[in-house]
Amino acid sequence: MRIVSTLVMQALFDRGGLKVAFEHIRNLVIATILIAAGFETVKRFDTIDLPGLSNPMIAGYVVAGTGCILVALNFLDGLRKLATLRRHYALQAALGVGYLFFSVRIVQLIIYFRTHSC
């Protein structure tokens, strides 16, 4: 049991695993805020009056689409980094599914908070 905890501590702190996890979460949050902003623009396109923006609805879809692409790229980067681990494929698959679940839940949570703000 002590060997497992030592390996986990080395992976998280000595090899930069914690830094990579926080970078992925930061990138995911930024991309999700873009998605939420795009959908909020689409939802309220009739009240938005910005000079030089002829159709805010199209701009909202473009911003939301860009955010979705960034979320997908962040997920693919995470999978690529998980694939470099020298572990069993079942562990990599479980980590990939967990990463996907966690990513989707963060996206849902941030969109909820962004669109249902006070």
NORWOCOR-V77465 format. One record per residue. N is the residue number from 1. OMEGA is omega in whole degrees, 0 to 359 (NA if undefined). Layout:
# NORWOCOR-V77465
n=N omega=OMEGA
n=N omega=OMEGA
This chain:
# NORWOCOR-V77465
n=1 omega=180
n=2 omega=179
n=3 omega=179
n=4 omega=180
n=5 omega=177
n=6 omega=178
n=7 omega=179
n=8 omega=179
n=9 omega=178
n=10 omega=181
n=11 omega=183
n=12 omega=190
n=13 omega=185
n=14 omega=183
n=15 omega=174
n=16 omega=180
n=17 omega=180
n=18 omega=178
n=19 omega=179
n=20 omega=179
n=21 omega=179
n=22 omega=176
n=23 omega=179
n=24 omega=179
n=25 omega=178
n=26 omega=179
n=27 omega=179
n=28 omega=180
n=29 omega=180
n=30 omega=178
n=31 omega=180
n=32 omega=176
n=33 omega=175
n=34 omega=179
n=35 omega=181
n=36 omega=179
n=37 omega=178
n=38 omega=179
n=39 omega=176
n=40 omega=177
n=41 omega=178
n=42 omega=182
n=43 omega=184
n=44 omega=185
n=45 omega=183
n=46 omega=180
n=47 omega=182
n=48 omega=179
n=49 omega=178
n=50 omega=178
n=51 omega=178
n=52 omega=180
n=53 omega=186
n=54 omega=181
n=55 omega=182
n=56 omega=180
n=57 omega=178
n=58 omega=178
n=59 omega=178
n=60 omega=178
n=61 omega=178
n=62 omega=180
n=63 omega=179
n=64 omega=178
n=65 omega=177
n=66 omega=177
n=67 omega=178
n=68 omega=178
n=69 omega=179
n=70 omega=176
n=71 omega=180
n=72 omega=179
n=73 omega=178
n=74 omega=178
n=75 omega=179
n=76 omega=176
n=77 omega=177
n=78 omega=178
n=79 omega=179
n=80 omega=179
n=81 omega=176
n=82 omega=180
n=83 omega=180
n=84 omega=177
n=85 omega=178
n=86 omega=181
n=87 omega=179
n=88 omega=182
n=89 omega=178
n=90 omega=177
n=91 omega=178
n=92 omega=179
n=93 omega=179
n=94 omega=177
n=95 omega=177
n=96 omega=178
n=97 omega=177
n=98 omega=179
n=99 omega=178
n=100 omega=179
n=101 omega=180
n=102 omega=180
n=103 omega=180
n=104 omega=180
n=105 omega=177
n=106 omega=178
n=107 omega=180
n=108 omega=182
n=109 omega=181
n=110 omega=177
n=111 omega=178
n=112 omega=181
n=113 omega=183
n=114 omega=184
n=115 omega=180
n=116 omega=181
n=117 omega=183
n=118 omega=NA
